[in-house]
Amino acid sequence: MKTLRILLSMAVGSASVVYATTAAPSESTGFLTYCFVGFFAIIIVFQLMPAMVLFAGMVKGLFSRPEKSSTK
């Protein structure tokens, strides 16, 4: 009797999992998904602009002649 009660409670408890997985997955992406991805794309672009300016300054500093300083 105890085994039957355990098996019955296991069967009833797992029934919700079976019904949860029967739905077909949605293939379409919504408007909020595009907004979410676009927001992070904007962040990346705005981080790349100062990085390019700093990189250009570094390259310019590496390949330019050093300034002559006259100290007396």
mmCIF file of the N, C-alpha and C atoms, coordinates in Angstrom:
data_MODEL
# 
_entry.id   MODEL 
# 
loop_
_atom_site.group_PDB 
_atom_site.id 
_atom_site.type_symbol 
_atom_site.label_atom_id 
_atom_site.label_alt_id 
_atom_site.label_comp_id 
_atom_site.label_asym_id 
_atom_site.label_entity_id 
_atom_site.label_seq_id 
_atom_site.pdbx_PDB_ins_code 
_atom_site.Cartn_x 
_atom_site.Cartn_y 
_atom_site.Cartn_z 
_atom_site.occupancy 
_atom_site.B_iso_or_equiv 
_atom_site.pdbx_formal_charge 
_atom_site.auth_seq_id 
_atom_site.auth_comp_id 
_atom_site.auth_asym_id 
_atom_site.auth_atom_id 
_atom_site.pdbx_PDB_model_num 
ATOM 1   N N  . MET A 1 1  ? 0.824  -1.194 0.000   1.00 0.00 ? 1  MET A N  1 
ATOM 2   C CA . MET A 1 1  ? 0.000  0.000  0.000   1.00 0.00 ? 1  MET A CA 1 
ATOM 3   C C  . MET A 1 1  ? 0.869  1.261  0.000   1.00 0.00 ? 1  MET A C  1 
ATOM 4   N N  . LYS A 1 2  ? 1.956  1.191  0.763   1.00 0.00 ? 2  LYS A N  1 
ATOM 5   C CA . LYS A 1 2  ? 2.846  2.335  0.841   1.00 0.00 ? 2  LYS A CA 1 
ATOM 6   C C  . LYS A 1 2  ? 3.513  2.567  -0.515  1.00 0.00 ? 2  LYS A C  1 
ATOM 7   N N  . THR A 1 3  ? 3.891  1.510  -1.205  1.00 0.00 ? 3  THR A N  1 
ATOM 8   C CA . THR A 1 3  ? 4.526  1.627  -2.515  1.00 0.00 ? 3  THR A CA 1 
ATOM 9   C C  . THR A 1 3  ? 3.557  2.203  -3.536  1.00 0.00 ? 3  THR A C  1 
ATOM 10  N N  . LEU A 1 4  ? 2.295  1.784  -3.483  1.00 0.00 ? 4  LEU A N  1 
ATOM 11  C CA . LEU A 1 4  ? 1.288  2.302  -4.394  1.00 0.00 ? 4  LEU A CA 1 
ATOM 12  C C  . LEU A 1 4  ? 1.065  3.790  -4.180  1.00 0.00 ? 4  LEU A C  1 
ATOM 13  N N  . ARG A 1 5  ? 1.067  4.235  -2.937  1.00 0.00 ? 5  ARG A N  1 
ATOM 14  C CA . ARG A 1 5  ? 0.891  5.638  -2.642  1.00 0.00 ? 5  ARG A CA 1 
ATOM 15  C C  . ARG A 1 5  ? 2.083  6.459  -3.165  1.00 0.00 ? 5  ARG A C  1 
ATOM 16  N N  . ILE A 1 6  ? 3.292  5.945  -3.010  1.00 0.00 ? 6  ILE A N  1 
ATOM 17  C CA . ILE A 1 6  ? 4.479  6.644  -3.503  1.00 0.00 ? 6  ILE A CA 1 
ATOM 18  C C  . ILE A 1 6  ? 4.455  6.728  -5.027  1.00 0.00 ? 6  ILE A C  1 
ATOM 19  N N  . LEU A 1 7  ? 4.115  5.624  -5.690  1.00 0.00 ? 7  LEU A N  1 
ATOM 20  C CA . LEU A 1 7  ? 4.053  5.632  -7.158  1.00 0.00 ? 7  LEU A CA 1 
ATOM 21  C C  . LEU A 1 7  ? 2.970  6.569  -7.669  1.00 0.00 ? 7  LEU A C  1 
ATOM 22  N N  . LEU A 1 8  ? 1.835  6.605  -7.000  1.00 0.00 ? 8  LEU A N  1 
ATOM 23  C CA . LEU A 1 8  ? 0.752  7.485  -7.414  1.00 0.00 ? 8  LEU A CA 1 
ATOM 24  C C  . LEU A 1 8  ? 1.140  8.957  -7.235  1.00 0.00 ? 8  LEU A C  1 
ATOM 25  N N  . SER A 1 9  ? 1.788  9.277  -6.131  1.00 0.00 ? 9  SER A N  1 
ATOM 26  C CA . SER A 1 9  ? 2.212  10.670 -5.929  1.00 0.00 ? 9  SER A CA 1 
ATOM 27  C C  . SER A 1 9  ? 3.301  11.062 -6.930  1.00 0.00 ? 9  SER A C  1 
ATOM 28  N N  . MET A 1 10 ? 4.172  10.150 -7.305  1.00 0.00 ? 10 MET A N  1 
ATOM 29  C CA . MET A 1 10 ? 5.190  10.445 -8.316  1.00 0.00 ? 10 MET A CA 1 
ATOM 30  C C  . MET A 1 10 ? 4.545  10.675 -9.679  1.00 0.00 ? 10 MET A C  1 
ATOM 31  N N  . ALA A 1 11 ? 3.546  9.889  -10.026 1.00 0.00 ? 11 ALA A N  1 
ATOM 32  C CA . ALA A 1 11 ? 2.871  10.037 -11.310 1.00 0.00 ? 11 ALA A CA 1 
ATOM 33  C C  . ALA A 1 11 ? 2.111  11.358 -11.383 1.00 0.00 ? 11 ALA A C  1 
ATOM 34  N N  . VAL A 1 12 ? 1.425  11.719 -10.316 1.00 0.00 ? 12 VAL A N  1 
ATOM 35  C CA . VAL A 1 12 ? 0.683  12.973 -10.294 1.00 0.00 ? 12 VAL A CA 1 
ATOM 36  C C  . VAL A 1 12 ? 1.649  14.158 -10.295 1.00 0.00 ? 12 VAL A C  1 
ATOM 37  N N  . GLY A 1 13 ? 2.745  14.048 -9.598  1.00 0.00 ? 13 GLY A N  1 
ATOM 38  C CA . GLY A 1 13 ? 3.727  15.124 -9.531  1.00 0.00 ? 13 GLY A CA 1 
ATOM 39  C C  . GLY A 1 13 ? 4.439  15.375 -10.840 1.00 0.00 ? 13 GLY A C  1 
ATOM 40  N N  . SER A 1 14 ? 4.627  14.337 -11.631 1.00 0.00 ? 14 SER A N  1 
ATOM 41  C CA . SER A 1 14 ? 5.317  14.515 -12.907 1.00 0.00 ? 14 SER A CA 1 
ATOM 42  C C  . SER A 1 14 ? 4.370  14.856 -14.051 1.00 0.00 ? 14 SER A C  1 
ATOM 43  N N  . ALA A 1 15 ? 3.085  14.871 -13.824 1.00 0.00 ? 15 ALA A N  1 
ATOM 44  C CA . ALA A 1 15 ? 2.126  15.169 -14.888 1.00 0.00 ? 15 ALA A CA 1 
ATOM 45  C C  . ALA A 1 15 ? 2.259  16.604 -15.358 1.00 0.00 ? 15 ALA A C  1 
ATOM 46  N N  . SER A 1 16 ? 2.563  17.530 -14.461 1.00 0.00 ? 16 SER A N  1 
ATOM 47  C CA . SER A 1 16 ? 2.693  18.923 -14.869 1.00 0.00 ? 16 SER A CA 1 
ATOM 48  C C  . SER A 1 16 ? 3.893  19.111 -15.798 1.00 0.00 ? 16 SER A C  1 
ATOM 49  N N  . VAL A 1 17 ? 4.941  18.338 -15.608 1.00 0.00 ? 17 VAL A N  1 
ATOM 50  C CA . VAL A 1 17 ? 6.107  18.422 -16.482 1.00 0.00 ? 17 VAL A CA 1 
ATOM 51  C C  . VAL A 1 17 ? 5.751  17.951 -17.890 1.00 0.00 ? 17 VAL A C  1 
ATOM 52  N N  . VAL A 1 18 ? 4.932  16.929 -17.979 1.00 0.00 ? 18 VAL A N  1 
ATOM 53  C CA . VAL A 1 18 ? 4.521  16.414 -19.290 1.00 0.00 ? 18 VAL A CA 1 
ATOM 54  C C  . VAL A 1 18 ? 3.701  17.453 -20.043 1.00 0.00 ? 18 VAL A C  1 
ATOM 55  N N  . TYR A 1 19 ? 2.792  18.114 -19.368 1.00 0.00 ? 19 TYR A N  1 
ATOM 56  C CA . TYR A 1 19 ? 1.966  19.117 -20.029 1.00 0.00 ? 19 TYR A CA 1 
ATOM 57  C C  . TYR A 1 19 ? 2.772  20.375 -20.372 1.00 0.00 ? 19 TYR A C  1 
ATOM 58  N N  . ALA A 1 20 ? 3.788  20.660 -19.626 1.00 0.00 ? 20 ALA A N  1 
ATOM 59  C CA . ALA A 1 20 ? 4.597  21.845 -19.891 1.00 0.00 ? 20 ALA A CA 1 
ATOM 60  C C  . ALA A 1 20 ? 5.437  21.681 -21.149 1.00 0.00 ? 20 ALA A C  1 
ATOM 61  N N  . THR A 1 21 ? 5.811  20.483 -21.496 1.00 0.00 ? 21 THR A N  1 
ATOM 62  C CA . THR A 1 21 ? 6.678  20.269 -22.650 1.00 0.00 ? 21 THR A CA 1 
ATOM 63  C C  . THR A 1 21 ? 5.917  19.995 -23.941 1.00 0.00 ? 21 THR A C  1 
ATOM 64  N N  . THR A 1 22 ? 4.597  19.945 -23.916 1.00 0.00 ? 22 THR A N  1 
ATOM 65  C CA . THR A 1 22 ? 3.861  19.627 -25.139 1.00 0.00 ? 22 THR A CA 1 
ATOM 66  C C  . THR A 1 22 ? 3.675  20.833 -26.049 1.00 0.00 ? 22 THR A C  1 
ATOM 67  N N  . ALA A 1 23 ? 3.903  22.021 -25.563 1.00 0.00 ? 23 ALA A N  1 
ATOM 68  C CA . ALA A 1 23 ? 3.709  23.218 -26.390 1.00 0.00 ? 23 ALA A CA 1 
ATOM 69  C C  . ALA A 1 23 ? 4.837  23.329 -27.419 1.00 0.00 ? 23 ALA A C  1 
ATOM 70  N N  . ALA A 1 24 ? 4.475  23.709 -28.623 1.00 0.00 ? 24 ALA A N  1 
ATOM 71  C CA . ALA A 1 24 ? 5.465  23.879 -29.681 1.00 0.00 ? 24 ALA A CA 1 
ATOM 72  C C  . ALA A 1 24 ? 6.257  25.162 -29.426 1.00 0.00 ? 24 ALA A C  1 
ATOM 73  N N  . PRO A 1 25 ? 7.558  25.120 -29.639 1.00 0.00 ? 25 PRO A N  1 
ATOM 74  C CA . PRO A 1 25 ? 8.350  26.337 -29.402 1.00 0.00 ? 25 PRO A CA 1 
ATOM 75  C C  . PRO A 1 25 ? 8.032  27.419 -30.431 1.00 0.00 ? 25 PRO A C  1 
ATOM 76  N N  . SER A 1 26 ? 8.065  28.631 -29.988 1.00 0.00 ? 26 SER A N  1 
ATOM 77  C CA . SER A 1 26 ? 7.782  29.756 -30.860 1.00 0.00 ? 26 SER A CA 1 
ATOM 78  C C  . SER A 1 26 ? 9.034  30.116 -31.653 1.00 0.00 ? 26 SER A C  1 
ATOM 79  N N  . GLU A 1 27 ? 8.909  30.262 -32.948 1.00 0.00 ? 27 GLU A N  1 
ATOM 80  C CA . GLU A 1 27 ? 10.045 30.557 -33.813 1.00 0.00 ? 27 GLU A CA 1 
ATOM 81  C C  . GLU A 1 27 ? 10.228 32.041 -34.063 1.00 0.00 ? 27 GLU A C  1 
ATOM 82  N N  . SER A 1 28 ? 9.233  32.842 -33.752 1.00 0.00 ? 28 SER A N  1 
ATOM 83  C CA . SER A 1 28 ? 9.331  34.266 -34.048 1.00 0.00 ? 28 SER A CA 1 
ATOM 84  C C  . SER A 1 28 ? 9.942  35.014 -32.866 1.00 0.00 ? 28 SER A C  1 
ATOM 85  N N  . THR A 1 29 ? 10.717 36.040 -33.191 1.00 0.00 ? 29 THR A N  1 
ATOM 86  C CA . THR A 1 29 ? 11.267 36.887 -32.143 1.00 0.00 ? 29 THR A CA 1 
ATOM 87  C C  . THR A 1 29 ? 10.432 38.157 -32.083 1.00 0.00 ? 29 THR A C  1 
ATOM 88  N N  . GLY A 1 30 ? 10.247 38.635 -30.897 1.00 0.00 ? 30 GLY A N  1 
ATOM 89  C CA . GLY A 1 30 ? 9.376  39.777 -30.705 1.00 0.00 ? 30 GLY A CA 1 
ATOM 90  C C  . GLY A 1 30 ? 10.110 41.099 -30.808 1.00 0.00 ? 30 GLY A C  1 
ATOM 91  N N  . PHE A 1 31 ? 9.343  42.155 -30.690 1.00 0.00 ? 31 PHE A N  1 
ATOM 92  C CA . PHE A 1 31 ? 9.867  43.509 -30.767 1.00 0.00 ? 31 PHE A CA 1 
ATOM 93  C C  . PHE A 1 31 ? 10.848 43.790 -29.635 1.00 0.00 ? 31 PHE A C  1 
ATOM 94  N N  . LEU A 1 32 ? 10.547 43.296 -28.437 1.00 0.00 ? 32 LEU A N  1 
ATOM 95  C CA . LEU A 1 32 ? 11.417 43.535 -27.290 1.00 0.00 ? 32 LEU A CA 1 
ATOM 96  C C  . LEU A 1 32 ? 12.767 42.850 -27.446 1.00 0.00 ? 32 LEU A C  1 
ATOM 97  N N  . THR A 1 33 ? 12.798 41.731 -28.151 1.00 0.00 ? 33 THR A N  1 
ATOM 98  C CA . THR A 1 33 ? 14.070 41.061 -28.397 1.00 0.00 ? 33 THR A CA 1 
ATOM 99  C C  . THR A 1 33 ? 14.959 41.926 -29.271 1.00 0.00 ? 33 THR A C  1 
ATOM 100 N N  . TYR A 1 34 ? 14.387 42.522 -30.300 1.00 0.00 ? 34 TYR A N  1 
ATOM 101 C CA . TYR A 1 34 ? 15.163 43.406 -31.165 1.00 0.00 ? 34 TYR A CA 1 
ATOM 102 C C  . TYR A 1 34 ? 15.619 44.662 -30.420 1.00 0.00 ? 34 TYR A C  1 
ATOM 103 N N  . CYS A 1 35 ? 14.779 45.175 -29.542 1.00 0.00 ? 35 CYS A N  1 
ATOM 104 C CA . CYS A 1 35 ? 15.172 46.335 -28.730 1.00 0.00 ? 35 CYS A CA 1 
ATOM 105 C C  . CYS A 1 35 ? 16.314 45.971 -27.790 1.00 0.00 ? 35 CYS A C  1 
ATOM 106 N N  . PHE A 1 36 ? 16.265 44.804 -27.206 1.00 0.00 ? 36 PHE A N  1 
ATOM 107 C CA . PHE A 1 36 ? 17.312 44.341 -26.292 1.00 0.00 ? 36 PHE A CA 1 
ATOM 108 C C  . PHE A 1 36 ? 18.641 44.193 -27.023 1.00 0.00 ? 36 PHE A C  1 
ATOM 109 N N  . VAL A 1 37 ? 18.637 43.562 -28.178 1.00 0.00 ? 37 VAL A N  1 
ATOM 110 C CA . VAL A 1 37 ? 19.863 43.382 -28.954 1.00 0.00 ? 37 VAL A CA 1 
ATOM 111 C C  . VAL A 1 37 ? 20.363 44.724 -29.474 1.00 0.00 ? 37 VAL A C  1 
ATOM 112 N N  . GLY A 1 38 ? 19.470 45.573 -29.921 1.00 0.00 ? 38 GLY A N  1 
ATOM 113 C CA . GLY A 1 38 ? 19.850 46.894 -30.416 1.00 0.00 ? 38 GLY A CA 1 
ATOM 114 C C  . GLY A 1 38 ? 20.464 47.759 -29.339 1.00 0.00 ? 38 GLY A C  1 
ATOM 115 N N  . PHE A 1 39 ? 19.962 47.665 -28.123 1.00 0.00 ? 39 PHE A N  1 
ATOM 116 C CA . PHE A 1 39 ? 20.510 48.439 -27.005 1.00 0.00 ? 39 PHE A CA 1 
ATOM 117 C C  . PHE A 1 39 ? 21.965 48.066 -26.765 1.00 0.00 ? 39 PHE A C  1 
ATOM 118 N N  . PHE A 1 40 ? 22.271 46.780 -26.775 1.00 0.00 ? 40 PHE A N  1 
ATOM 119 C CA . PHE A 1 40 ? 23.653 46.361 -26.563 1.00 0.00 ? 40 PHE A CA 1 
ATOM 120 C C  . PHE A 1 40 ? 24.534 46.666 -27.763 1.00 0.00 ? 40 PHE A C  1 
ATOM 121 N N  . ALA A 1 41 ? 23.968 46.682 -28.957 1.00 0.00 ? 41 ALA A N  1 
ATOM 122 C CA . ALA A 1 41 ? 24.736 47.086 -30.136 1.00 0.00 ? 41 ALA A CA 1 
ATOM 123 C C  . ALA A 1 41 ? 25.125 48.559 -30.036 1.00 0.00 ? 41 ALA A C  1 
ATOM 124 N N  . ILE A 1 42 ? 24.220 49.380 -29.553 1.00 0.00 ? 42 ILE A N  1 
ATOM 125 C CA . ILE A 1 42 ? 24.524 50.807 -29.379 1.00 0.00 ? 42 ILE A CA 1 
ATOM 126 C C  . ILE A 1 42 ? 25.620 50.993 -28.335 1.00 0.00 ? 42 ILE A C  1 
ATOM 127 N N  . ILE A 1 43 ? 25.565 50.233 -27.253 1.00 0.00 ? 43 ILE A N  1 
ATOM 128 C CA . ILE A 1 43 ? 26.613 50.318 -26.227 1.00 0.00 ? 43 ILE A CA 1 
ATOM 129 C C  . ILE A 1 43 ? 27.968 49.957 -26.817 1.00 0.00 ? 43 ILE A C  1 
ATOM 130 N N  . ILE A 1 44 ? 28.031 48.914 -27.618 1.00 0.00 ? 44 ILE A N  1 
ATOM 131 C CA . ILE A 1 44 ? 29.295 48.487 -28.219 1.00 0.00 ? 44 ILE A CA 1 
ATOM 132 C C  . ILE A 1 44 ? 29.820 49.549 -29.161 1.00 0.00 ? 44 ILE A C  1 
ATOM 133 N N  . VAL A 1 45 ? 28.963 50.138 -29.977 1.00 0.00 ? 45 VAL A N  1 
ATOM 134 C CA . VAL A 1 45 ? 29.394 51.176 -30.917 1.00 0.00 ? 45 VAL A CA 1 
ATOM 135 C C  . VAL A 1 45 ? 29.933 52.381 -30.172 1.00 0.00 ? 45 VAL A C  1 
ATOM 136 N N  . PHE A 1 46 ? 29.251 52.808 -29.124 1.00 0.00 ? 46 PHE A N  1 
ATOM 137 C CA . PHE A 1 46 ? 29.713 53.962 -28.366 1.00 0.00 ? 46 PHE A CA 1 
ATOM 138 C C  . PHE A 1 46 ? 30.985 53.672 -27.578 1.00 0.00 ? 46 PHE A C  1 
ATOM 139 N N  . GLN A 1 47 ? 31.281 52.428 -27.305 1.00 0.00 ? 47 GLN A N  1 
ATOM 140 C CA . GLN A 1 47 ? 32.549 52.074 -26.669 1.00 0.00 ? 47 GLN A CA 1 
ATOM 141 C C  . GLN A 1 47 ? 33.676 51.978 -27.700 1.00 0.00 ? 47 GLN A C  1 
ATOM 142 N N  . LEU A 1 48 ? 33.350 51.667 -28.931 1.00 0.00 ? 48 LEU A N  1 
ATOM 143 C CA . LEU A 1 48 ? 34.379 51.549 -29.970 1.00 0.00 ? 48 LEU A CA 1 
ATOM 144 C C  . LEU A 1 48 ? 34.904 52.899 -30.425 1.00 0.00 ? 48 LEU A C  1 
ATOM 145 N N  . MET A 1 49 ? 34.067 53.921 -30.435 1.00 0.00 ? 49 MET A N  1 
ATOM 146 C CA . MET A 1 49 ? 34.517 55.237 -30.907 1.00 0.00 ? 49 MET A CA 1 
ATOM 147 C C  . MET A 1 49 ? 35.653 55.805 -30.057 1.00 0.00 ? 49 MET A C  1 
ATOM 148 N N  . PRO A 1 50 ? 35.561 55.866 -28.729 1.00 0.00 ? 50 PRO A N  1 
ATOM 149 C CA . PRO A 1 50 ? 36.706 56.356 -27.953 1.00 0.00 ? 50 PRO A CA 1 
ATOM 150 C C  . PRO A 1 50 ? 37.910 55.422 -28.034 1.00 0.00 ? 50 PRO A C  1 
ATOM 151 N N  . ALA A 1 51 ? 37.667 54.134 -28.181 1.00 0.00 ? 51 ALA A N  1 
ATOM 152 C CA . ALA A 1 51 ? 38.779 53.194 -28.294 1.00 0.00 ? 51 ALA A CA 1 
ATOM 153 C C  . ALA A 1 51 ? 39.566 53.448 -29.574 1.00 0.00 ? 51 ALA A C  1 
ATOM 154 N N  . MET A 1 52 ? 38.880 53.766 -30.667 1.00 0.00 ? 52 MET A N  1 
ATOM 155 C CA . MET A 1 52 ? 39.571 54.060 -31.923 1.00 0.00 ? 52 MET A CA 1 
ATOM 156 C C  . MET A 1 52 ? 40.377 55.354 -31.817 1.00 0.00 ? 52 MET A C  1 
ATOM 157 N N  . VAL A 1 53 ? 39.841 56.357 -31.128 1.00 0.00 ? 53 VAL A N  1 
ATOM 158 C CA . VAL A 1 53 ? 40.561 57.618 -30.943 1.00 0.00 ? 53 VAL A CA 1 
ATOM 159 C C  . VAL A 1 53 ? 41.823 57.375 -30.122 1.00 0.00 ? 53 VAL A C  1 
ATOM 160 N N  . LEU A 1 54 ? 41.711 56.609 -29.054 1.00 0.00 ? 54 LEU A N  1 
ATOM 161 C CA . LEU A 1 54 ? 42.885 56.299 -28.236 1.00 0.00 ? 54 LEU A CA 1 
ATOM 162 C C  . LEU A 1 54 ? 43.901 55.472 -29.004 1.00 0.00 ? 54 LEU A C  1 
ATOM 163 N N  . PHE A 1 55 ? 43.436 54.532 -29.812 1.00 0.00 ? 55 PHE A N  1 
ATOM 164 C CA . PHE A 1 55 ? 44.348 53.709 -30.612 1.00 0.00 ? 55 PHE A CA 1 
ATOM 165 C C  . PHE A 1 55 ? 45.080 54.558 -31.643 1.00 0.00 ? 55 PHE A C  1 
ATOM 166 N N  . ALA A 1 56 ? 44.373 55.476 -32.282 1.00 0.00 ? 56 ALA A N  1 
ATOM 167 C CA . ALA A 1 56 ? 45.014 56.363 -33.255 1.00 0.00 ? 56 ALA A CA 1 
ATOM 168 C C  . ALA A 1 56 ? 46.057 57.242 -32.576 1.00 0.00 ? 56 ALA A C  1 
ATOM 169 N N  . GLY A 1 57 ? 45.786 57.738 -31.378 1.00 0.00 ? 57 GLY A N  1 
ATOM 170 C CA . GLY A 1 57 ? 46.757 58.529 -30.636 1.00 0.00 ? 57 GLY A CA 1 
ATOM 171 C C  . GLY A 1 57 ? 47.977 57.719 -30.245 1.00 0.00 ? 57 GLY A C  1 
ATOM 172 N N  . MET A 1 58 ? 47.764 56.458 -29.898 1.00 0.00 ? 58 MET A N  1 
ATOM 173 C CA . MET A 1 58 ? 48.884 55.592 -29.542 1.00 0.00 ? 58 MET A CA 1 
ATOM 174 C C  . MET A 1 58 ? 49.770 55.315 -30.746 1.00 0.00 ? 58 MET A C  1 
ATOM 175 N N  . VAL A 1 59 ? 49.164 55.033 -31.893 1.00 0.00 ? 59 VAL A N  1 
ATOM 176 C CA . VAL A 1 59 ? 49.936 54.773 -33.106 1.00 0.00 ? 59 VAL A CA 1 
ATOM 177 C C  . VAL A 1 59 ? 50.681 56.029 -33.530 1.00 0.00 ? 59 VAL A C  1 
ATOM 178 N N  . LYS A 1 60 ? 50.041 57.162 -33.436 1.00 0.00 ? 60 LYS A N  1 
ATOM 179 C CA . LYS A 1 60 ? 50.688 58.433 -33.780 1.00 0.00 ? 60 LYS A CA 1 
ATOM 180 C C  . LYS A 1 60 ? 51.871 58.688 -32.842 1.00 0.00 ? 60 LYS A C  1 
ATOM 181 N N  . GLY A 1 61 ? 51.724 58.404 -31.581 1.00 0.00 ? 61 GLY A N  1 
ATOM 182 C CA . GLY A 1 61 ? 52.804 58.579 -30.624 1.00 0.00 ? 61 GLY A CA 1 
ATOM 183 C C  . GLY A 1 61 ? 53.960 57.618 -30.853 1.00 0.00 ? 61 GLY A C  1 
ATOM 184 N N  . LEU A 1 62 ? 53.666 56.424 -31.315 1.00 0.00 ? 62 LEU A N  1 
ATOM 185 C CA . LEU A 1 62 ? 54.726 55.449 -31.565 1.00 0.00 ? 62 LEU A CA 1 
ATOM 186 C C  . LEU A 1 62 ? 55.562 55.800 -32.790 1.00 0.00 ? 62 LEU A C  1 
ATOM 187 N N  . PHE A 1 63 ? 54.933 56.341 -33.817 1.00 0.00 ? 63 PHE A N  1 
ATOM 188 C CA . PHE A 1 63 ? 55.632 56.574 -35.073 1.00 0.00 ? 63 PHE A CA 1 
ATOM 189 C C  . PHE A 1 63 ? 56.042 58.023 -35.300 1.00 0.00 ? 63 PHE A C  1 
ATOM 190 N N  . SER A 1 64 ? 55.809 58.897 -34.361 1.00 0.00 ? 64 SER A N  1 
ATOM 191 C CA . SER A 1 64 ? 56.235 60.284 -34.533 1.00 0.00 ? 64 SER A CA 1 
ATOM 192 C C  . SER A 1 64 ? 57.622 60.470 -33.908 1.00 0.00 ? 64 SER A C  1 
ATOM 193 N N  . ARG A 1 65 ? 58.304 61.493 -34.380 1.00 0.00 ? 65 ARG A N  1 
ATOM 194 C CA . ARG A 1 65 ? 59.621 61.778 -33.828 1.00 0.00 ? 65 ARG A CA 1 
ATOM 195 C C  . ARG A 1 65 ? 59.470 62.421 -32.456 1.00 0.00 ? 65 ARG A C  1 
ATOM 196 N N  . PRO A 1 66 ? 60.412 62.119 -31.569 1.00 0.00 ? 66 PRO A N  1 
ATOM 197 C CA . PRO A 1 66 ? 60.324 62.757 -30.243 1.00 0.00 ? 66 PRO A CA 1 
ATOM 198 C C  . PRO A 1 66 ? 60.648 64.244 -30.331 1.00 0.00 ? 66 PRO A C  1 
ATOM 199 N N  . GLU A 1 67 ? 59.986 64.993 -29.491 1.00 0.00 ? 67 GLU A N  1 
ATOM 200 C CA . GLU A 1 67 ? 60.194 66.448 -29.486 1.00 0.00 ? 67 GLU A CA 1 
ATOM 201 C C  . GLU A 1 67 ? 61.571 66.771 -28.896 1.00 0.00 ? 67 GLU A C  1 
ATOM 202 N N  . LYS A 1 68 ? 62.212 67.796 -29.471 1.00 0.00 ? 68 LYS A N  1 
ATOM 203 C CA . LYS A 1 68 ? 63.491 68.239 -28.947 1.00 0.00 ? 68 LYS A CA 1 
ATOM 204 C C  . LYS A 1 68 ? 63.215 69.271 -27.853 1.00 0.00 ? 68 LYS A C  1 
ATOM 205 N N  . SER A 1 69 ? 63.734 69.017 -26.693 1.00 0.00 ? 69 SER A N  1 
ATOM 206 C CA . SER A 1 69 ? 63.541 69.962 -25.606 1.00 0.00 ? 69 SER A CA 1 
ATOM 207 C C  . SER A 1 69 ? 64.896 70.596 -25.274 1.00 0.00 ? 69 SER A C  1 
ATOM 208 N N  . SER A 1 70 ? 64.910 71.887 -25.210 1.00 0.00 ? 70 SER A N  1 
ATOM 209 C CA . SER A 1 70 ? 66.152 72.585 -24.889 1.00 0.00 ? 70 SER A CA 1 
ATOM 210 C C  . SER A 1 70 ? 66.101 73.044 -23.451 1.00 0.00 ? 70 SER A C  1 
ATOM 211 N N  . THR A 1 71 ? 66.862 72.382 -22.638 1.00 0.00 ? 71 THR A N  1 
ATOM 212 C CA . THR A 1 71 ? 66.954 72.776 -21.235 1.00 0.00 ? 71 THR A CA 1 
ATOM 213 C C  . THR A 1 71 ? 68.339 73.336 -20.973 1.00 0.00 ? 71 THR A C  1 
ATOM 214 N N  . LYS A 1 72 ? 68.412 74.475 -20.388 1.00 0.00 ? 72 LYS A N  1 
ATOM 215 C CA . LYS A 1 72 ? 69.703 75.127 -20.112 1.00 0.00 ? 72 LYS A CA 1 
ATOM 216 C C  . LYS A 1 72 ? 70.022 75.157 -18.671 1.00 0.00 ? 72 LYS A C  1 
# 
